[in-house]
Amino acid sequence: VWLEKPARIAALALLTVVGPGAIAAAVSAETEAAERRDQVREALERDLEAARFAADRAFRQYDAADPANRLVAGELEARWNKALEHVAEVEGKIAAHNAATPTPTSDPVSFLALAADLKSVWTAPSTDARLKKRIVRTVIHEVIADIDQEAAEIVLVVHWIGGAHSEIRLPRRRRGQRNSTSADVIAAVRQLVLIADDDLIAGILNRNGLVTGNGNRWTRERVTSLRSHHRIPVHKAAEDGVEPWMQLNKAAQFLHIAAKTLRRAAEAGEILGIHPLPEGPWIFSRADLSTPAAQTITERARRNPRRPAGSHPDQQSLFPSLT
C-alpha cells in the first residue's frame, strides 16, 4: 500500500484542522482570558486602594493619640501595623498576578492575517523544519491508516493530543503506478521558462505550495531534471536584448502604462496574457504588445486620469529578478 511521506501527511492534517477559523477561535478565547485577568487585576487594585486608605486612617488616629496614654497609643499602633501588613499583602498579590500574566507575542490582528495564509507560512523556505516537527509532535498523538476498497482511497485517522480526531482521505496508488509530477505543474513550467530560469521557477512553484511527484519541495536541480525529462527548453536571455516575452512590469513599461492597468486588461480578456499560477507572474508576448488592442488600452489609460498611463518610478515588482 502506497502512502504519502509522513511529513506531508502531518502537514496536510495540521493545515486542514488548524485553519483560520480554528485560530480565530483560539484568539477569541485568549482575548476572553485576558479580559478575565484584567478584571482580577482591577479588583486587586481596588483592594489596594482600600487597604492604603485604611492604613492612612490608622496612622492619623495613632498620630493624634496622646502619647501619655500608652494603652490607647499601643492599640492604635498595632492597628496601624496590621493595616500596613494588609497593604503589603495586597501588593504581593498584584505582583504575583502580573508575573503570571503571559506577555503577548504578536498582535492578534497580525496573527489572524497570518493564519489566513497559513499554508504559505508552513511551506516557506524560511520556516524552520525543526520547529515544524516540534509542532507536529506536540499536537498529533498518532495516525492510523486504513483502506476503503470501494472508494479506492486510503483513510487516515489523525488522533490529536487531547482526544479529538479527524479523518483525511487520499487516493490509493494502483499497483505499478509510479510517482509523477502533476500535469498542471509541467504545463506551468513550459510557460514560466519563457521569462524565468530554473532557480526562479523553483521559487514560484514553492510559493504556490506545489511539490514534485515524490512530495518534495522544488529546487533548481529538480526543475532542471523535469525540463530535461519533458524536453522543455531552458530559459535564455535574448542576445540582442530584445526579449520576445516580458513579465507584467516590463510589459507595462513597454506600453507606458501602469502595471495594474495592464493586468486588469489581461484579466478582462482585452489583451492576451499568460498567468500560469495564482502566486506567479503574468507573461506577455512582445508581438501582442504591438497590436491595435494594446494601443487601444494605452490610449484609454492616457485619456482617463484615474488610471495613470505610467507606473510610478518607486513602484516595486513582485518578481524583480524576472526578465
Protein Blocks (a to p, Z undefined) as FASTA:
>chain_A
ZZddfklmmmmmmmmmmgmklmmmmmmmmmmmmmmmmmmmmmmmmmmmmmmmmmmmmmmm
mmmpcfklmmlmmmmmmmmmmmmmmmmmmmmmmmmmmmmpccdfbdfklmmmmmmmmmmm
mmpmklcfklmmmmmmmmmmbdcddddfklopacdddddehiiacddddddddehiacdd
dfklmmmmmmmmmmpcfklmmmmmmmnopacfkopacdfklmmmmmmmnopacddddfkl
pafbdcfklmmmmnopafklmmmmmmnopaccddfbfbbcddddfklmmgfklmmmmmmm
mmmmklccbdcfklccfblmbZZ
